Structure formats: C-alpha cells, structure tokens
Amino acid sequence: MNEITVQELKEKIDSGEDFQLIDVREDFEFETSNLGGQLIPLGGILIEADKVSRNKPVVVMCRSGKRSAAAIMQLQQLGYTNLSNLQGGILAWAAEIDPTLNVY
C-alpha cells in the first residue's frame, strides 16, 4: 500500500498539485476538524466509490491511518491503483503541521 507523510501532503497542498483528498471518518469527526477533503465515511466507501477519482492521485485519510488503510484495501478490490494512505492521519497532521487543530 502506498503511503504519504503529512509533510508530503502539505507540500501537495501548498504547491497546488491536482489530487483528491478523501476523509473516511464519521460526520462528527469531520465537523470537529478536517483538512478540506471530501467526506466519505468508511462504511459507505464502496457505495460511494464513484466519487473517488481514478484519473488523478488520491490521498485517503482518517484519524490515525487505520480506517483509511481499510478503505484503500476495499477500493483496490474495485481496481483502484492511484491511492495513498496518510500516515498517522489527522493526529499526525496536528502533531507535526498544525498544533492548533482540534483533535479528539
């Protein structure tokens, strides 16, 4: 499974790179703090797989990296090959990039 660090994600965002960020946490988690990605909770990832791009890089994130890894495994069974897991999830982002972010 491809992985990306929070530093690499910040570089993608800062440089304006064309990619999709998918957040697989639940609604209440997304409302607490998010990085501006598209919310598709893990439980609905297969149902809403058509919202996940096949034509550009996709970074999948959650709180710690476990649910996003599960989402990637499910999507790979549908033939997706352009997915990267955000190592450490939003907890790593808060620890290394933005300590003002609300985490839970």
Rosetta silent file (secondary structure, phi, psi, omega in degrees, C-alpha in Angstrom):
SEQUENCE: MNEITVQELKEKIDSGEDFQLIDVREDFEFETSNLGGQLIPLGGILIEADKVSRNKPVVVMCRSGKRSAAAIMQLQQLGYTNLSNLQGGILAWAAEIDPTLNVY
SCORE:     score description
SCORE:     0.000 S_00000001
   1 L     0.000  130.802  176.051    0.000    0.000    0.000 S_00000001
   2 L   -69.928  140.376  176.315    1.322    3.419   -0.923 S_00000001
   3 E  -129.208  156.110  179.500    1.683    5.809    1.986 S_00000001
   4 E  -135.314  141.028  178.159    2.275    9.544    2.212 S_00000001
   5 L   -84.740  165.774  177.632    3.530   11.551    5.178 S_00000001
   6 H   -65.745  -31.343  176.779    1.812   14.668    6.474 S_00000001
   7 H   -64.661  -42.498  178.854    4.810   16.687    5.259 S_00000001
   8 H   -64.958  -38.520  177.483    4.345   15.282    1.737 S_00000001
   9 H   -64.454  -43.406  178.915    0.617   16.070    1.874 S_00000001
  10 H   -60.049  -40.182  177.700    1.347   19.643    2.982 S_00000001
  11 H   -61.760  -42.061  177.854    3.729   20.016    0.022 S_00000001
  12 H   -60.647  -45.307 -179.019    0.994   18.788   -2.355 S_00000001
  13 H   -65.061  -49.270 -176.328   -1.487   21.293   -0.895 S_00000001
  14 H   -63.431  -32.122 -177.883    0.999   24.194   -0.830 S_00000001
  15 H   -87.582   -3.939  179.052    2.122   23.595   -4.428 S_00000001
  16 L    74.019   22.846 -179.647   -1.458   23.398   -5.717 S_00000001
  17 L   -59.649  145.729  179.790   -0.977   19.864   -7.013 S_00000001
  18 L   -85.469  103.060  177.069   -4.052   18.290   -8.604 S_00000001
  19 L  -149.896  168.654  178.499   -5.107   15.465   -6.301 S_00000001
  20 E  -113.963  135.357  176.307   -8.169   14.342   -4.358 S_00000001
  21 E  -109.592  119.582  179.571   -8.280   14.112   -0.557 S_00000001
  22 E  -110.941  127.131  178.881  -10.824   11.643    0.814 S_00000001
  23 E  -106.879  118.376 -174.609  -11.637   11.666    4.551 S_00000001
  24 L  -101.164   16.261  176.402  -13.187    8.365    5.710 S_00000001
  25 L   -77.124  177.947  178.712  -14.014    9.457    9.270 S_00000001
  26 L   -83.163  163.900 -177.578  -17.555    9.955   10.551 S_00000001
  27 H   -51.650  -48.723 -175.140  -19.526   13.209   10.194 S_00000001
  28 H   -64.904  -32.289  177.643  -18.974   14.323   13.804 S_00000001
  29 H   -69.172  -43.622  179.784  -15.202   13.770   13.485 S_00000001
  30 H   -61.530  -39.704 -179.707  -15.085   15.739   10.231 S_00000001
  31 H   -67.996  -30.835  179.160  -17.022   18.596   11.868 S_00000001
  32 H   -67.911  -45.538  179.947  -14.511   18.700   14.761 S_00000001
  33 L  -163.662  140.357  176.520  -11.527   19.086   12.444 S_00000001
  34 L  -154.100  165.689 -178.640  -10.751   18.452    8.790 S_00000001
  35 L  -106.525   16.159  176.632   -8.217   19.258    6.127 S_00000001
  36 L    87.131   12.277  178.725  -10.755   20.244    3.496 S_00000001
  37 L   -78.806  179.990  177.290  -11.090   16.825    1.910 S_00000001
  38 E   -90.390  126.893 -178.347  -14.232   15.133    0.676 S_00000001
  39 E   -82.606  119.089  170.450  -16.061   13.230    3.423 S_00000001
  40 L  -137.570   93.068 -178.050  -16.957    9.624    2.570 S_00000001
  41 L   -52.713  146.529 -175.581  -17.266    7.648    5.834 S_00000001
  42 H   -50.470  -41.457 -178.059  -15.622    4.221    5.715 S_00000001
  43 H   -60.302  -21.152 -178.244  -18.969    2.412    5.989 S_00000001
  44 H  -111.773   11.185 -172.118  -20.080    3.947    2.688 S_00000001
  45 L   -63.103  -38.174  179.897  -16.821    3.831    0.734 S_00000001
  46 L   -73.738  -37.337  179.378  -17.931    1.042   -1.618 S_00000001
  47 L   -65.065  -36.621 -176.480  -21.379    2.555   -2.127 S_00000001
  48 L  -105.299   21.648 -177.577  -19.845    5.938   -2.949 S_00000001
  49 H   -58.379  -26.834 -179.778  -16.769    4.639   -4.790 S_00000001
  50 H   -65.792  -14.580  177.448  -17.859    6.524   -7.912 S_00000001
  51 H   -83.901   -9.611 -178.638  -16.932    9.767   -6.070 S_00000001
  52 L   -93.148  124.041 -176.891  -13.299    8.623   -5.839 S_00000001
  53 L   -65.412  143.366  171.494  -11.218    9.720   -8.823 S_00000001
  54 L  -106.414   -6.888 -170.773   -9.440    7.158  -10.969 S_00000001
  55 L  -103.771   -1.738  178.321   -7.712    9.854  -13.066 S_00000001
  56 L  -149.680  165.457  179.521   -5.512   11.628  -10.513 S_00000001
  57 L   -60.247  142.762  179.032   -3.711   10.792   -7.268 S_00000001
  58 E  -125.931  127.284  173.963   -5.996   10.207   -4.282 S_00000001
  59 E  -105.384  127.409 -179.527   -4.916   10.568   -0.648 S_00000001
  60 E  -108.896  132.537 -176.621   -7.162    8.762    1.841 S_00000001
  61 E  -135.111  158.717  173.000   -7.134    9.892    5.478 S_00000001
  62 L  -148.187 -150.207 -179.281   -8.765    9.219    8.830 S_00000001
  63 L   -75.134  -46.021 -173.299   -7.855    9.842   12.479 S_00000001
  64 L  -126.935  -11.455 -178.164   -4.781    7.600   12.701 S_00000001
  65 L   110.906  -10.936 -178.313   -4.367    5.816    9.357 S_00000001
  66 H   -77.235  -49.085  179.900   -6.133    2.536   10.178 S_00000001
  67 H   -67.413  -36.123  178.365   -9.569    3.234    8.661 S_00000001
  68 H   -65.732  -35.954  176.141   -8.036    4.869    5.616 S_00000001
  69 H   -63.758  -40.721  177.879   -5.918    1.730    5.087 S_00000001
  70 H   -64.118  -40.586  178.809   -9.099   -0.371    5.284 S_00000001
  71 H   -63.127  -42.101  179.889  -10.806    1.937    2.773 S_00000001
  72 H   -63.060  -42.154  179.065   -7.864    1.620    0.377 S_00000001
  73 H   -61.200  -40.062  178.350   -7.971   -2.180    0.591 S_00000001
  74 H   -65.768  -44.386 -178.168  -11.678   -2.114   -0.298 S_00000001
  75 H   -68.980  -33.965  178.517  -11.154    0.293   -3.200 S_00000001
  76 H   -63.404  -29.962  176.817   -8.190   -1.684   -4.538 S_00000001
  77 L   -68.009  -19.138  175.805  -10.548   -4.656   -4.917 S_00000001
  78 L   -91.713    2.775  176.471  -12.512   -2.441   -7.323 S_00000001
  79 L    99.894    4.906  178.226   -9.362   -1.862   -9.373 S_00000001
  80 L   -69.608  135.255  179.980   -8.128    1.441   -7.932 S_00000001
  81 L  -128.332    4.142 -172.226   -4.348    1.839   -8.275 S_00000001
  82 L  -111.775   29.626 -172.131   -3.934    5.586   -7.564 S_00000001
  83 E  -108.054  142.151  173.631   -4.443    5.624   -3.777 S_00000001
  84 E  -130.150  141.511  178.711   -2.133    6.670   -0.945 S_00000001
  85 E   -93.673  133.179  177.067   -2.748    6.339    2.789 S_00000001
  86 E   -79.242  110.846 -179.682   -1.986    9.348    5.008 S_00000001
  87 L   -61.088  126.094  175.984    0.410    8.011    7.659 S_00000001
  88 L    79.116   -7.286  175.599   -0.816    8.859   11.152 S_00000001
  89 H    56.599 -151.971 -175.379   -3.948   10.588    9.873 S_00000001
  90 H   -69.842  -22.586  176.011   -5.204   13.833   11.328 S_00000001
  91 H   -64.043  -42.596  178.003   -3.394   13.092   14.620 S_00000001
  92 H   -67.274  -38.412  178.634   -0.050   13.279   12.794 S_00000001
  93 H   -60.418  -45.544 -179.839   -1.173   16.445   10.980 S_00000001
  94 H   -65.191  -38.119 -177.549   -1.990   18.097   14.318 S_00000001
  95 H   -72.778  -37.534 -170.793    1.280   16.920   15.877 S_00000001
  96 H  -107.624  -24.629 -173.141    3.589   17.870   13.010 S_00000001
  97 L  -115.226  -51.177 -173.083    1.884   20.549   10.887 S_00000001
  98 L  -134.819   88.286 -178.187   -0.897   22.396   12.759 S_00000001
  99 L   -67.429   -9.962  178.049   -0.917   22.100   16.567 S_00000001
 100 L   -83.185   -8.087 -178.037   -3.956   24.426   16.747 S_00000001
 101 L   -68.358  135.617  176.318   -6.147   21.785   15.084 S_00000001
 102 L   -71.719  124.003  174.048   -8.795   20.266   17.337 S_00000001
 103 L  -124.075  165.153 -171.650   -8.163   16.569   17.824 S_00000001
 104 L  -136.645    0.000    0.000  -10.033   14.036   19.899 S_00000001
